[in-house]
Amino acid sequence: MVRNLPLGTCLDYLAMRLNHPEAAGQEIALNFMMADVGDAFEVTVTNGVMNDTLDGQGAEADVRVTLDRTVLDGINLGQTTMMDAIAGGSATVDGDAQKVEDVVGLLDTFEVWLTIVTP
């Protein structure tokens, strides 16, 4: 299902995972290029909020990350992490890689299962 989601929806999911109180003092801008599909977008974290711009990249970005859509899907599915993708070479970073790690560190991980009915 994740593989069929539009890019905007995938980015909205990441924004939903942002730990807003921890991100409150952060000012980070990341440019992304998905080489396999040719999409370029920007993700910013400002004032505890993650925003994305799907129609281009920001001139003032701290870093540029290049990866394939399949890698982004794997990250959203929990099959890999951004830092593992960078270390393994399936994602490349031009700029301050610490900024990418900072944003990743601001994302919460939610439990997939929840109890609907209890005895």
C-alpha positions in Angstrom: 0.0 0.0 0.0 2.8 2.5 0.9 4.4 1.9 -2.6 1.2 3.2 -4.2 0.8 6.3 -2.1 1.4 9.7 -3.8 4.6 11.4 -2.6 2.7 14.1 -0.8 0.9 11.5 1.3 4.2 9.8 2.2 5.6 13.1 3.3 2.5 13.9 5.3 3.0 10.6 7.1 6.6 11.6 8.1 5.3 15.0 9.2 2.8 13.2 11.4 5.6 11.3 13.1 7.5 14.5 14.0 7.9 15.0 17.8 6.7 18.6 17.9 8.0 19.6 21.4 11.5 18.2 20.6 11.5 20.0 17.2 10.4 23.3 18.6 13.9 24.9 18.5 15.0 23.4 15.2 15.5 25.2 11.9 16.4 22.6 9.2 15.9 22.5 5.4 16.6 19.4 3.4 16.4 19.0 -0.4 15.6 15.6 -1.8 16.0 14.2 -5.3 14.4 10.9 -6.2 16.7 9.8 -9.0 14.5 6.9 -10.3 11.3 9.0 -10.8 12.8 12.5 -11.2 10.9 14.0 -8.3 12.6 16.9 -6.4 11.2 18.3 -3.2 12.1 20.2 0.0 11.4 19.3 3.6 11.7 21.9 6.3 11.4 21.7 10.1 10.7 25.1 11.6 8.9 26.0 14.9 8.1 22.4 15.7 6.4 21.7 12.3 7.5 19.7 9.3 6.5 21.1 5.9 7.2 20.0 2.4 7.3 21.7 -1.0 6.6 19.2 -3.7 7.3 21.5 -6.7 11.0 22.1 -6.2 13.9 22.6 -3.9 14.9 25.4 -1.6 18.0 27.5 -2.4 18.9 27.7 1.3 18.8 24.0 2.2 21.3 22.6 4.6 21.8 19.4 2.7 20.7 17.5 -0.5 19.7 13.8 -0.2 19.5 11.7 -3.4 17.6 8.4 -3.2 15.2 6.2 -5.1 11.5 6.1 -4.4 11.9 2.5 -3.4 14.3 3.5 -0.7 11.9 6.1 0.7 9.1 3.4 0.7 11.4 1.0 2.6 12.1 3.7 5.2 8.3 4.4 5.6 7.7 0.6 5.9 10.4 0.2 8.5 12.5 -2.1 6.3 15.5 0.2 6.6 16.4 3.6 8.1 17.6 6.7 6.4 21.0 6.5 8.2 21.3 2.8 7.1 20.4 3.8 3.5 23.1 6.5 3.6 25.7 4.1 5.1 24.9 1.4 2.6 25.1 3.8 -0.4 21.4 3.6 -1.5 21.1 7.2 -0.5 23.7 9.9 -0.9 24.2 13.2 1.0 25.6 16.4 -0.3 26.1 18.7 2.6 25.9 18.3 6.4 24.7 14.7 7.0 24.2 15.6 10.7 21.2 17.6 9.6 19.6 14.5 8.1 20.3 12.6 11.3 18.9 15.5 13.4 15.5 15.3 11.4 15.4 11.5 11.6 16.0 11.8 15.4 12.9 14.0 15.7 10.6 11.3 14.3 8.5 9.2 16.7 7.9 5.5 16.0 4.4 4.4 16.7 3.2 0.9 17.7 1.5 -0.7 14.7 -1.0 -2.7 16.8 -3.5 -1.5 19.3 -6.0 -3.2 21.4 -9.5 -2.7 20.2 -11.3 -5.0 22.6 -10.0 -6.3 25.8 -11.4 -9.0 28.1 
